[in-house]
């Protein structure tokens, strides 16, 4: 005699396992979503929704923004300028160290560049989230 019940086909066990499988899939999916929603860069974790998409997105509007974007990348990844949250004294030291590295700058442009950097990326500001891809070229030790 043939028994045609769900249990006879192992369907009862499958039905019981289905919620478990579904729960695992949801947990894994949520785990992936939370991993994708935060990225660890330069010691900070921040939501992916606030991740800049371009280098320009890292730098707020302001005087000398374009000078920074157009000049700092000639020697190192320009994104390196926004990490480290340097003190005013450290920014001034960096400016002195860069004075002979950018001879093509007009008088006062180096001062404006470092005033911009110091004003936006200092030790009183939270460190911006920088995608790892923006730092692949490496940073000069500052």
LINHU-V819511 format. One record per pair of residues at least 6 apart in sequence whose C-alpha atoms are under 7 Angstrom apart, sorted by the first residue. I is the first residue (numbers start at 1). J is the second residue. D is the distance in Angstrom with one decimal. If there is no record, write none. Layout:
[[I J D] [I J D]]
//
This chain:
[[6 12 5.6] [36 48 6.8] [37 47 5.0] [37 48 4.6] [38 45 5.9] [38 46 5.1] [38 47 4.4] [38 48 5.2] [39 45 5.5] [39 46 6.0] [39 47 6.9] [39 48 6.7] [41 129 6.6] [41 130 6.1] [41 131 6.5] [41 132 6.2] [44 129 6.8] [46 129 6.3] [51 129 6.3] [51 130 6.9] [51 131 6.7] [52 58 6.2] [55 79 6.8] [59 65 6.8] [63 116 6.8] [64 112 5.8] [64 113 5.1] [64 116 6.2] [65 116 7.0] [67 113 6.4] [68 113 5.9] [69 78 6.7] [72 78 5.4] [76 137 6.9] [76 138 6.8] [76 139 5.9] [76 140 6.5] [77 135 6.0] [77 137 5.7] [77 138 6.2] [77 139 6.1] [79 134 6.1] [79 135 6.3] [80 135 6.7] [80 139 5.6] [82 121 5.6] [82 128 6.9] [83 127 6.1] [83 128 7.0] [85 121 5.6] [85 122 4.5] [85 123 4.5] [85 127 6.2] [86 121 7.0] [86 122 4.9] [86 123 5.3] [87 122 5.7] [87 123 5.4] [88 118 6.4] [91 114 6.8] [91 118 6.2] [95 114 6.4]]
//
